[in-house]
Amino acid sequence: MLVIVTLLSGCTAVLFNNSGISQASSDRAITANVKAALIRDTQVNAFNITVSTYQRVVTLRGYALIAAQRTRAINISQSIGRVKYVVSQLHIKE
């Protein structure tokens, strides 16, 4: 199945095939699972961390209070099923 989306602001068309739609859906599920796992963890302040996923690569942005929290957030993210790898852009808040 092929889906074509035409944007109203111009003549740009975006093409999606089944694998593109299913990949985006999978990425959203991974993001939700990582966020939920971070929120459940009592050692990580998940509200200071933004999670995004593209093609099963999870990116963490934001800050942790100490290095151990950053490491824990990365490890939790890596433990989620279907995650290819984790890119950390987490900083230690001074």
C-alpha positions in Angstrom: 0.0 0.0 0.0 1.3 3.4 -0.9 0.1 6.6 0.7 0.6 10.0 -0.8 0.2 13.1 1.3 0.0 16.5 -0.3 0.7 19.5 1.9 -1.8 22.4 1.6 0.9 25.0 1.8 2.4 24.0 -1.5 2.8 21.2 -4.0 5.1 19.1 -1.9 4.1 15.4 -1.7 5.4 13.0 0.8 5.4 9.3 -0.1 5.0 6.6 2.5 5.1 2.9 1.9 4.0 0.3 4.4 7.5 -0.1 5.9 7.8 3.7 6.4 4.5 3.9 8.3 5.3 0.8 10.4 8.7 2.2 11.2 7.3 5.4 12.4 4.8 3.5 14.5 7.5 1.3 15.9 9.6 4.5 16.7 6.6 6.0 18.6 6.2 2.8 20.6 9.9 2.7 21.5 9.7 6.4 22.6 6.7 5.7 24.8 8.3 2.6 26.3 11.5 4.5 27.1 9.7 7.4 28.6 7.5 5.0 30.7 10.6 3.1 32.0 12.4 6.4 32.9 9.3 7.7 34.7 9.0 4.4 36.7 12.6 4.5 37.8 13.0 6.2 41.2 16.7 7.1 40.6 16.2 9.1 37.4 14.3 12.4 37.1 12.5 11.6 33.8 10.9 15.0 33.6 14.3 16.6 32.8 14.9 14.2 29.9 13.4 14.4 26.4 13.2 11.2 24.4 13.0 10.9 20.6 13.4 7.9 18.4 14.3 7.6 14.7 14.8 4.3 13.0 15.1 2.6 16.4 17.9 4.9 17.5 16.9 6.6 20.8 18.2 10.1 21.5 18.1 11.4 25.1 18.3 15.2 25.6 18.2 17.3 28.7 20.1 17.0 32.0 20.8 14.8 35.0 21.8 16.0 38.5 24.7 13.5 38.7 26.6 11.3 36.4 25.1 8.1 37.8 21.6 9.4 36.8 22.8 10.0 33.2 24.3 6.5 33.1 21.2 4.9 34.5 19.0 6.7 32.0 21.2 5.4 29.1 21.1 1.9 30.5 17.4 1.9 31.0 16.9 3.1 27.4 19.2 0.4 26.0 17.2 -2.3 27.8 14.0 -1.5 25.9 13.1 -4.0 23.2 13.9 -3.1 19.6 16.3 -0.2 20.5 19.2 -0.3 18.1 21.3 2.1 20.1 21.1 5.2 22.3 22.6 8.6 21.6 23.0 10.6 24.8 22.9 14.4 24.7 22.4 14.5 28.5 24.4 17.0 30.5 25.1 17.1 34.2 23.4 20.1 35.7 25.8 22.3 37.7 
